[in-house]
Amino acid sequence: MARVSRPEFPAPVLVTTTAALEAVTARLRQEPFVTIDTEFVRERTYWPELCLVQLAGENEVVVIDTTAPGLDLSSLGGLLDDAAVVKVFHAARQDLEIFLHLFDRLPAALFDTQVAAMVAGYGDQVGYDNLVSSLLGVQIDKSHRFSDWSARPLSPAQIGYAAADVTYLRLVYAKLLAQLEREGRLDWVAAELDTLNNPATFRPDPLTLWEKMRPRTNNRRMLGILRAVAAWREGEAQRVNVPRQRLLKDESLMEIAATAPDTVDALARVRGVSRGFAEGRSGQSLLEAVTEAQAVPEADLPRLPKGRGKDAPRPSAALIALLKVLLATCCEAHRVAPKLVASSEDLDRFALDDAADIPAFHGWRNTVFGKLARELKAGRLTMGVEDGKVKLIHD
């Protein structure tokens, strides 16, 4: 790939006042696109603590100190709402979660260069540094990657490091956009961005969170309690603003579901639950959640999702291996990241059930892989090797 000389960008400007922010966002709303990144801390809180927002247009780069006293971010919200300006992120999920929490809505006209890079054949979840290196031949200074972005004052080096996340992103976006237009794959990217444009992606139903713990029991009463305490933990973690695992670990919730404690003493005997927690407000409300779950009628108790549990059927390891080879072959031919086409869980489901409704059987994925996977499983497609590469042989 052709390398480019290291580009020259305007020096980043630190924005700390409402007037300066309003002026910047007014100018950026005249741009066709703006690149965006954030710096935040989250180790001790449920909600990310936003520290910086970096913005870049064609002729300016700004770093907004969101902790500056009296700073009103309303004009930033207006920029994010403007559908005439494409908002370009890299690996946008955490940034979008922050903006959804801050403004109660997601940015309009979103583009994620990590998703685009996966569609364009740069690998699974390629990092920003690697993408800049691959496309621009530029190595980004990583020395401030682990900075405490909540500490003030910021050094010029920190500001420069933060700004680099949006300066090079302008060139990355332009190159990816041109490639995807040439290859007719912009629709592929748009289909992937539908997930990021949905607030439900960042606000999961609390009553389904228990499924992520992958319990193996078929005891529906225990599952009902687990459903209730997992939903309770989510709400309580938000209320006290601590990470859910710091409030109570999954292992503790599983034990609570199994033992159904109904007293402070019983709750305090659960691993990971302190006496102080059990006696406090959180412990009392947790016990109430367990009691309510115990009263749920049998007919309303949850069941394990299909394919889960100790007695659930397991797919043929050989068939899974064949499907993985086919997936890798198809993705290599189309230069697209396999993870974007089908997950391991998708392959497991299809191996067990011909009628499984997985993303690989819809849209562009079906063209790339899905229809061939069905042919393979039906015995109408075989695979061989020719010139050191896997060859697909149709009957």
Secondary structure, DSSP 8 states (H G I E B T S, - for coil): ------------EEE-SHHHHHHHHHHHTTSSEEEEEEEEE-TT-SS-EEEEEEEE-SS-EEEEETTSTT---HHHHHHHH-TTSEEEESS-HHHHHHHHHHHSS--SSEEEHHHHHHHTTS-TT--HHHHHHHHH------TTTT--TTSSS--HHHHHHHHHHHHHHHHHHHHHHHHHHHHT-HHHHHHHHHHHT-GGGTS--GGGGGGGG------HHHHHHHHHHHHHHHHHHHHHT--HHHHS-HHHHHHHHHH---SHHHHHTSTT--HHHHHSHHHHHHHHHHHHHHTS-GGGS----TT-STT-----HHHHHHHHHHHHHHHHHHT--HHHH--HHHHHHHHH-TT---GGGSHHHIIIIIHHHHHHHTTSEEEEEETTEEEEEE-
